[in-house]
Amino acid sequence: EFTPCQPAYNRGCLVLSPPIMRTLICGSLAFDSIMVFQDHFKHHILPDKIHMLNVSFLVPEMRREYGGCAGNIAYNLKLLGGEPLIMATVGDDFGAYAERLDAHAISRDYIRHIAGTYTAQAFITTDLADNQITAFHPGAMNYAHENDVRQVPDVKLGIVSPDGRDGMLRHVRGFHEAGVPCVFDPGQGMPLFSGEELLECVHKSRYVILNDYEAELLQTRTGENLATLARHVEALIVTRGAEGSVIYTTDKQIVIPAVRPEAILDPTGCGDAYRSGILYGITRGLDWETAGQLASVMGAIKIEHRGGQNHQPTRDEIADRFEAAFGRSPFA
């Protein structure tokens, strides 16, 4: 596609516009209500009374964050200059989140409203020892299977992140049928699937991404080790928190170091930020080492801020962090 240059800058010429690399991000959109209990749970939960538990915690500090894997991944991919499309199901209370997506120019074209439901949400209470008690309500997420990835045109890449169980299976199969390369990212949804279903999802995807605990669980559930699983895909990526990550390709293992953050405030959403770097790297044709390094930079930037979507680096600032860590620009 050619577009004319502005005459004042380059009279009479034509320039080649970069192709739009649309990435369809399937997964959850959620609200996270995070409360801080200014004491320790152990002082209020008596072990010998656990069978008749009835406790109440005063939580003077509370914040509500925008989250969900699809929302977090899309937010970070947009920061990198990608073109994310979110496919998710939401409830009647989604208005404020919709306004946020509009403010960041993130498309809502494939977000389906399920009347009479709430948007998925987590209620997290943390004590002074960083112990957490969480209640999660899936709400509209249970209707993820009503979406169909095959109905979205001009998609270059897809990712299936944690969502309703039936929706995740349908999305993997849909990408496979449409011939769209897919990243399988089961996350905390992995226990919902049998070993046979997990193997099907691996075989029908081009890439798999997991944290180290999920990688162990995948091997246990499928009966295959990582080396064998990696033969089914172009890349199998395992994140290891502060120890970095490893990218298994068909012929080698690439060790990606963690980027040292300036502060460690909140790990919520760090994995999603990491995934945005991988998605950007795939759509832009970066080599695996560079894509992994960019993912590591995004994770470091995120952990320096509270919440999954409160960091706001410019693309130039991301490039500066990458150059400081690895001596070159990822966007060259």
N, C-alpha and C positions, 0 to 999 in steps of 0.2 A: 504494500500500500504506500503510495507516494502522496505527500502533501506539499503544497507550494511554500517556499520560504517567504518570510516578510521581506518586501523589496528593500526596506531601509537597511537590512542586514546583509542580504545576499541576492542581489537583483537577478531575477529571472531563473533561479536554479530550482532544482527539486531535491528533496532529501528523503531518505528512507526512514520511515517511522519505525521504532522498535516494536516488535510483535507484542501483543497483550498476552501475558502469561497467566491466565486465569486458573486459580487453584481452588477447588471445591473442598471446603473444610466441613466434614460431617462430625457432629458431636453435640455436646451439651452447651446450653446457655443457662446460667444460673446466677442467683444472688447468694452471696456469702455474708451471713450476719455473724460477726466475730465479737465475742464478749470476753472480758478479762475479769477473773475472780481474784481478788486481792488477798488470797490465802492459799493453802494447799488442800487439795481434795482429801488427802489422807487424814486430815484433822476432822473431817465431817462424815466420812464413810467408815463405819465401824465394821471390821471384818466379820465379827460374830453376828451381825445383823444384816448381812448382805441379802439374805433370803426375804427380808421385809423392808427393802430400801425405800425411804421416803425422805428425800433431802431437798433443800432449796438453797440456791446460791445467789447472794446479792452481787450484781455485776454493774457497778457504776460506770464502767468504761465499755462502750460499744461502738462499732463502726460497721457500715454495710458496704460491701464491695461488689463490683461487677466481676463475674467470673464465668466458670464453665470452660471446659477444654477448648471448644470451638471458638468461643469468644476470645479467650486468651491467645490462642494461636493466631487468629485473624488479626488481632490488635498488633501483635509483634511483627507479623508479616507485612502489615501496612507500614510500620515504622521503617522497614527495610526497603520499601519501594515496590513490594509485591502487589498483586491484584487478588485479594482473597474474596471468595464468595462463601457465606455461611449457609449450611443446610442444617436446620434444627427445628424443633417444635417448642412453642412457648405458650404461656397462659395469659389470662386476662390482665395480670399485673405487669405486663412487659413494657408499658409505656415509657418509663424513665430509661430503660435499657435501649429501647428503640431510638430515643432522642440522642443517646450517647453514640450509637453506631452512626447515625446520620451526621453528627458533629465531626466524626472522624472519617467520613466518606467511605464507610464500609457498607457494602450492599446488603439490603434486607430482602432481596427479591425471592430468595428460596427459604425464608423463615416462615414456617406455618403456625398460625394461631389456632390453638385448640380451645374452643369456647368451653367455659365451665371448669377450667383447670387453673392451677397456679403454675408459674414458671418454676423449674427445679430450684431448690434452695437448700443450703446447708446452714445449720445453726451450731456454731462452734464455741464452746466455752473452754478457756485456757486458764490454768492456775499459775502460780508464781514459779513452779518448777517446769513449766512448759508441757505439762500433761494436758491432754485434750479429751473432752467429751463432745461427741458430734452426733447430731441427728440430721439425717438427709431425707428430704422429701423429693422424689423424682418428678411428681406432677406430670406436666405435659411431655416430659421426656419419654414416658411410656408409650407415646404415640409416634415415635421416630420412624417406625416402619411405614407410616402413611406417606412419607417422602420417597421420591424415586430419582436417583442420581442420573438415570438415563434421559431424563427430561431436560437436563441442563446442557445447552449447546456450548461449543467452543471451550471445553475444559481441557487443559494440558496436563493436569495432575490432580489427584484426589487423595484425601487422607480420611481414614475412618478412625476417629478417636472415641473415647468412652461415651456411650449413649444408651438408649434402650436396647436390650439384647437383640430383639428381632430386627430392629432397625440396623444395627451393626452388621448382622449377617446379610440383610438385604442389600446394604450399600456395597459391601465387598463383592457380592455376586453381580450387582449392577455395574460397577466399574469394570469388572472382568468381561461382562457381556458387551459393554460399550467399547472395549479396547482402550480404556483410559488407564494409564499406570497409576497404581494405588499404593499408599503407605498404610500398612496395618499397624495401628497403635492401640492395643487393647486396654492398656493401663489397668485401672482398678476394676474394669469390667471383665477381666480374664476369668475369674471364678464362675462366671455365668455360663461358660462354654465347656463342652466336653472336649476330650483330646482329639476326637475325630473332627469336630467343628473347628478347632484351632488349627489343625493341619490343613483343612480346606481353605481357611482364611490365609494361611501362609502361602499355600500353593497358588492361590488366585490373586495374590498381591505381588508387586514388584519389589517392595521394600518393607521391612519390619523394624519397628523401633520400640524399645523396652527399657525399663530401668533394671538394675541388677537383680532385685528381688523377683520381678516379673519374668526375667530370663530364666531364673531357676525354676519358677512355677511352670513356665512353658515347657521346659525340658521334662519335668516330672509328669505333666499332663499328657504330653505327646509321646514320651518314651524315646525321643531323639535328642542328641546333644546339639550344641550350638553350631558346631562345624557342619553337621548334617543338615540342619535347618537352613543354614546360610547357602547351601547349594541350590536351594529352591528359589532364591531371590537374587537380585543384583547386589543388595546390601542389607545386612542385618546389623542394627546399631544398638549398643547397650550403653546406657548412661550409668555412671557410678558416683554421682554427687561430686564431692570435693576431690575425688580421685580421677576425675575426667571422664572419658568415654572411649569405647572401642568400636570401630567400624569393621565388620567382617564382610569382605567381598569374596568373590569366587576364588581368588588366588592369593589373598593376603589379609593381614590384620593391620589396621591403622590405629595407632594409639593417639588420642587427642588429649592434651593436657587441659586441666581446668584453668580458667583465667582467674587470677586473684582479684576478688572484689575489693572495693574501697571500704565496704562495711557489710556486715551480714545482719540484715534486719528481718527478712521474712522469706522463707523458701517457697511459699505458696506461688504456684505458677511458673517456677523456674524450668520445669520440664517442658512446659508449653512454649516458653520463650526459646529454649533449645531447639525444639521442633521447627520453629519458624525459620531458623538458620538453615536447617536441613532442606526444608521445602524451597526456600529461596535458592539454595545451591543447586538443587535438582533442576528447577525451571530455568536457571541461568547457565546451566552447563558447567558449573564449577567442578573441579576435581574433588574427590572425597575428602582429602586432607583439608582443603580450604573451606569446604562446606561445614565440616566438623568444627574447625576453628571458629568460624563465624557463629555457629550454634553455641559454642562455649562462651563467646563474648556476650551474646544475648542473654544467656543464663546468668552471667556475672552482673550485668547491668540490672537485671530484674531483682536479684537477691538484695540489692542495695536499697530497695524501696518496699514499703508495705503494700500488700494487695497485689493482685495479678495484673492490673492494668494502670498503675499510677506512675510508671516511669515514662518519660517523654523525651528521649534523646533524639536529636536530629540525625539524619543519615550521615552527615559529616562527622558528628560526634561518635557515631558507631564506627565509622572508618578510622577515626583517630584512636579509639580504644583498640581496634584490631591491629593497627600499625604499631602501637606501643607494645602489644603483646607478641606480635609475630613478624614485625619488621617490614610489612608491606600492606597495600590496600586490598580489601576483598572485592572492591568494585572496579578495579582497573579493567 
